[in-house]
Each structure stands twice: as C-alpha cells, then as structure tokens.
Amino acid sequence: MKKQFKLLGAAVIMGVALSSCETDGPVDESEAGDLKIAYNGLIKPTDNSIVLKWNEAVSKVVDNKMPAPPEARIYAMVMLAMHDALNNIVPLYETYALKQGLLSVLQFKGS
C-alpha cells in the first residue's frame, strides 16, 4: 500500500512538473536580420515567479503529516532540479544534480 502511495505521489509530482512547462511562440525570422538575434529571441529571461509556482506545487503535494527530514529532502531535490533546468537555458552557474548523475553513470560503466 505504501509503495502504491509513493508511486502515485511520484506520478503527481511528475505531472505537476510537466504541466508547468510553457512553450514560447515561434520567432519571426524575417524581422530578425541576424541569426544571433533570432536565437536570442527564443531565450526569454526567467524570473522568480516560476520558482515560487514550483514551490507552491510541491507544498500542495507534500503531506502535512510527513516527518521533516523526508519533506526537506523532497524540497531539496525539487530546488536542485529547478536550478539545473533554469541554468541550462543560459548557463551561468555550475550544475549540481546533472554532474553527479553523469559521474555515477561513468563510474558504473567503468566497473
């Protein structure tokens, strides 16, 4: 029963994460005289409202009766995922979760 509840919770979190993604409209390349200008038109600056929306979505999914350590771990995983996702749009900072995942894959293949 607990395993099914965990799977349902994971499915809900994935559904919330996927439904929060927005698509931008196509850029009219005839208005952009340069390919660089057209490419920069696809990258819209992000603001903190997206992070606040994800925080609100996670807080709705997390049970109030859950102990503090697992709840903190869930928030930490979501925050790292948001950081890496937003940082991959325009890389300014070092990634956290993505780099660790690549290292573990490389170590697994090496053994």
Residue, then its C-alpha position, 0 to 999 in steps of 0.5 A: m500500500k505504501k509503495q502504491f502511495k509513493l508511486l502515485g505521489a511520484a506520478v503527481i509530482m511528475g505531472v505537476a512538473l510537466s504541466s508547468c512547462e510553457t512553450d514560447g511562440p515561434v520567432d519571426e525570422s524575417e524581422a530578425g536580420d541576424l541569426k544571433i538575434a533570432y536565437n536570442g529571441l527564443i531565450k526569454p529571461t526567467d524570473n522568480s515567479i516560476v520558482l515560487k509556482w514550483n514551490e507552491a506545487v510541491s507544498k500542495v503535494v507534500d503531506n502535512k503529516m510527513p516527518a521533516p527530514p523526508e519533506a526537506r529532502i523532497y524540497a531539496m531535490v525539487m530546488l536542485a532540479m529547478h536550478d539545473a533546468l533554469n541554468n541550462i537555458v543560459p548557463l551561468y552557474e555550475t550544475y549540481a544534480l546533472k554532474q553527479g548523475l553523469l559521474s555515477v553513470l561513468q563510474f558504473k560503466g567503468s566497473 
